[in-house]
Amino acid sequence: MKIAVIHDRLVVYAGAEKVLEQILKVYPEADLFSLVDFLPDNQRDFLQQKKSKTSFIQRLPFSRKKHLSYLPFMPIAIEQFDLSKYDLVISSSYIAAKGVITGPTQLHISYVYTPIRYAWEMQHQYLKDFGKSRGLSSIFIRMVLHYIRNWDVRSTNGVDVIVTSSKFIRNRITKTYRRDSEIIYPPVDVEGFKYNEIKEEYYFTASRLVPYKRIDLIVEAFRQLPDKKLIIIGEGPEAGKLKSKLTSNIEFLGYQSTEVLQQYMQKAKAFVFAAEEDFGIVPVEAQACGTPVIAFGKGGALETVIPLGEDLPTGIFFYEQTANSLLAAIKQFENNYKSFNAANCRNNALRFSEERFRNEFKALVDRNLKFR
């Protein structure tokens, strides 16, 4: 059986690439395709050193740093891959990979991370953030996004089985594409995060410092809790703004190695998570360390954190992205701290292991191959 795996773009090793890594471990013989591939040779271990076959976007001017600017060309670019010789096609898609053309005798399974947010429900926020709400450039961008939406829906017609990362995204897929999807939770390297029962008197958060992660909200809450210590690890465009708001009880460490991050995560009283994520890998990693989570109660966190009030709780939710809502959750956590057990947090995290992902994904493919 000949197998092709298609990924949107290979430029970093992040959440989608961790899923791709495990798919390639299940199917190491697969050929790899990507719209662009700018990963250096010393960062290709997760691809088993595979070289990908790329699209014409790879060769366009400034594509190394500006390939996302070529979004209008991505639909036609992905459709140019000739996959006619493959029996099984697996796409790993958050932009365009699911749009590859396959025939009636081929099985196409697509792991869809999300419909393209900035073309769908986040279009108006996207235009606002980039100052494109009005004017001729706004009209042009809106026309492009209208074209992308139409193609995005059409491209799902060539997918036999859609797989996604959470109930939250399954609902978004149903709303956007009117398609059913199966849930296989993303792989988390829970074995790489060491369990620790001994906690210290500080709260912890770690993230890319970008607006939607809402680290500013966490800082604002702890500014009002001078007797509670907060440690932040991360880097990004919001760093300067956050530094200007720090008080004596908030320590900002910037970028740190994975080893240092794990040490702080293992010893933290709780991990604080304020973003609305499709799944949210970091809260699972925190629980793997035996650390409970205080999380915004929307998105994937609702599926990875067991709230107070249920059996074997691993965290507490707050339901408004405001400092006051988070403050109330912290107070509730402090009042019920003895209800949280490090072993329960660890056991909950083990539900999302890499081995579990590989087994579930292979079983899904095998089930669907029986009908071919």
Beta strands, then each sheet from edge to edge (+ up, - down):
strand 1: 3-10
strand 2: 31-37
strand 3: 53-54
strand 4: 88-93
strand 5: 107-112
strand 6: 161-164
strand 7: 182-183
strand 8: 203-206
strand 9: 230-233
strand 10: 250-252
strand 11: 270-273
strand 12: 293-296
strand 13: 315-318
sheet 1: 3+ 2+ 1+ 4+ 5+ 6+ 7+
sheet 2: 10+ 9+ 8+ 11+ 12+ 13+
end
